[in-house]
Amino acid sequence: MLGTRGIGYQTALALAKKNPAHIYISARSQTTADKALADIKNEVPSAKVSYLPCDLADLESVQACAREFLNREKRLDLLFLNAGIMVAPAGKTKQGYEIQFGTNHIGHFLLTKLLLPTLEHTATLPGTDVRIISVSSIAHYFAPGPGIVFSELKTEMNSWLSMRRYGQSKLANIFFAKQLAKQLKDKDSKILAVSIHPGVVDTGLYEYIEKYAVLSVLLKIARKMMIFLMNAKEGANTQLWAATAPRATEEDTKSCCYKSNGKVVAGEFYTPVGAPGQAGKLTFNEGLAKKLWEWTEEEVKDYTL
């Protein structure tokens, strides 16, 4: 389950070259999806890749996407949650949530919840290694002081800077992966869940920045000065690493430096490529993470039936 542009597309392309059973990409636009499918097929003619329409800002669309996938498939080995928007103008999703939070967190939460039974079934099959990779960002440091401003999540939050709102959604991505990993461990599930920061990547996420005159100028300067250290292909490396690197075993976790031994630890937040230890202080607030999980579950319950 990947996007049609940026690191999502590059991840799909890299995986296609390894001859997987099937890859699904999702997006709002049929046009961009058709181009992505054609480009992948051009490079890997044998690739089995399909498109599922999905608008993460509309929970009905997310529900329809999951249903369509479940109608087609009985297993799912890797779920990449990398779609999203950045520094978007103030607005709300179809169901009335702050646009960045609703798109980047709530939409992904619902999609995962709907697909989790299939992921869990797949994890019981011989020889499988099921993983869920949430694409967060180092921008979670920009989250508001409280971390998650619950009282304003059903507003446009236009009193907050757009980057603050984006940071809040990225903090939510880290909380989601941590809580999911904890719940999976508690029920002895073999599914591995982590979150990652792909790096400072020049992708389509910056489309909203280009609509602001001052920010657009700064973006152009940054590109000329090569402040963006990664292109989309390079930016895909961290989530590819998270999907394929060896898992940390129980024996590994007894080591003092197990988080930096090149193996993937459930619930961890990684920066390029596979480096742990960069998560902000707020991400360790287990009470806030639990509250967010419970709040989100209540919000999406009508779409999980």
Buried (B, 14 or more C-beta within 10 A) or exposed (E): BBBBBBBBBBBBBBBBEEEBEEBBBBBBBEEBBEBBBEBBBEEBEEBEBBBBBBBBBBBEBBBBBBEBBBEEBEBBBBBBBBBBBBBBEBBBBEBEBBBBBBBBBBBBBBBBBBBBEBBBBBBEEEEBBBBBBBBBBBBBBBBBEEBBBEEBBBBBBEEBEBBBBBBBBBBBBBBBBBBBBBBBBEEEBBBBBBBBBBBBBBBBBBEBBEEBEEBEEEBEEBEEEEEBEBBBBBBBBBBBBBBBBEEBEEEBEEEEEBBEEEBBBBBBBBBBBBBBEBBBEBBEBEEBBBBBBEEBEEBBEEBEE
